[in-house]
Amino acid sequence: RRILTVQMNEGILYRKLGIYSKAIEIFANLSINKDQIMDPMIKTALCDNFAWCLFMQGKDEQALDYAIRSRSLKSSFPDIYIVLVFSSYRLKQFDRCRQFAQEFIEKDLKDGRARFIQLFMRLALKVLDQESDVCNLQSQIISLLPIYKAVELEIPFYSLLIDHYRQHNDLEQVVSLQEKLIHYLKFNFSSH
């Protein structure tokens, strides 16, 4: 158990440093031996972290698989729903995306991080419903991004908004948001 914990912590460290390929390697090795892991907390943490790393690498099918496992293990990591929603969105599984977003919104979560993520879920539903006015949610999320940097919401948030404004032919917003996404990827992505 101690060796598994040390390996898990090493993988989490690489994830926090943004070295996702190394973290994925460690989590993949751990998942091969997952039958030896008896501690449910370690199993859940493995699925949470593996899902997030795969998600950040754009490996949505695998990320979704691990996120679903994490959810079935009753994960308390609210960010796993970002993976569930946005991986489903990128895979064009819009009904599933809607289901996961609605499920998270309906949870009675009190902490600020979860409430921040709920704003993103509301935004995802508005984009899926092709509602034209997302400005209020967009402004709320932008104002909270610096406070909740550890959530790493920028990539799904900006990507979702870019798709939204592209659908509504608002090219000025598309260009502005693409610039913000590029700036984030260039200067902030690896500083978490």
Stockholm file with secondary structure:
# STOCKHOLM 1.0

chainA/1-192         RRILTVQMNEGILYRKLGIYSKAIEIFANLSINKDQIMDPMIKTALCDNFAWCLFMQGKDEQALDYAIRSRSLKSSFPDIYIVLVFSSYRLKQFDRCRQFAQEFIEKDLKDGRARFIQLFMRLALKVLDQESDVCNLQSQIISLLPIYKAVELEIPFYSLLIDHYRQHNDLEQVVSLQEKLIHYLKFNFSSH
#=GR chainA/1-192 SS CHHHHHHHHHHHHHHHTTCHHHHHHHHHHHHHTGGGCCCHHHHHHHHHHHHHHHHHTTCHHHHHHHHHHHHHTTCCCTTHHHHHHHHHHHTTCHHHHHHHHHHHHHSCCCSHHHHHHHHHHHHHHHHHTTCSCCHHHHHHHHHHTTTTGGGCCHHHHHHHHHHHHHHTTCHHHHHHHHHHHHHIIIIIGGGC
#=GC SS_cons         CHHHHHHHHHHHHHHHTTCHHHHHHHHHHHHHTGGGCCCHHHHHHHHHHHHHHHHHTTCHHHHHHHHHHHHHTTCCCTTHHHHHHHHHHHTTCHHHHHHHHHHHHHSCCCSHHHHHHHHHHHHHHHHHTTCSCCHHHHHHHHHHTTTTGGGCCHHHHHHHHHHHHHHTTCHHHHHHHHHHHHHIIIIIGGGC
//
